[in-house]
Amino acid sequence: MKVIGAGFGRTGTRSLKAALETLGFGPCYHMSEVIAEPHRVRQWLDVGEGRGSDWDEVFAGYQAAVDWPAASYWRELAEHYPGSKVILTVRDPARWYASVSETIFAGALAERRRLPLRRRLVRRLVRLRSPDFALYPRMARATFIDRVFDGRIDDQEHVTAVFERHIAEVKATIPPERLLVFEAGDGWGPLCAFLGVPVPAEPYPQVNERAAFRRKRPRRLLRLIVRGR
């Protein structure tokens, strides 16, 4: 493992994944890997519920990891891979909360309300056809919703305080020479200088905007149902 992303989801982690892979630090592990390969849900559920954390097995074949659930374990990963560099992606806290509450947290928040009939039917089909993926909500609670936010994801003041405290803790823990504090708008320059690689000719990636996330989520669920995964 050469690069560990300590930044929370919705801080440009999908763009960073694409950037790292462009720079030769791929494949890069991201929550999208968990969704695409539901057997990974069980791996993280075991980690989150304290049944084991064989990091070399979880990240076999990967050179980098960003986004949740990996970012919840940045301390453990930084210790386990002492030669790795750490990238802390950051964002304006209010804009970050608006984004995460409408995307990553949306499913968990909906679970606390009565789901529309169509969504309940889709989830029932997912449970029948993909037992691993059916554990995703439980895994998310164990690895970051409860672990990081004490389950209080509908409390904006609490969540943004956790977000800001997390940034401070990473900065205080990781030595400056091993840490890059990075915003997607910073572009290639600081990232390439930190990693010691040339700047590509192509623009810095900008992927997975909020509207795209909402469009893709139902399609991912339906693909899992059709494939029987």
Beta strands, then each sheet from edge to edge (+ up, - down):
strand 1: 3-5
strand 2: 28-29
strand 3: 64-65
strand 4: 85-89
strand 5: 179-182
sheet 1: 2+ 3+ 1+ 4+ 5+
end
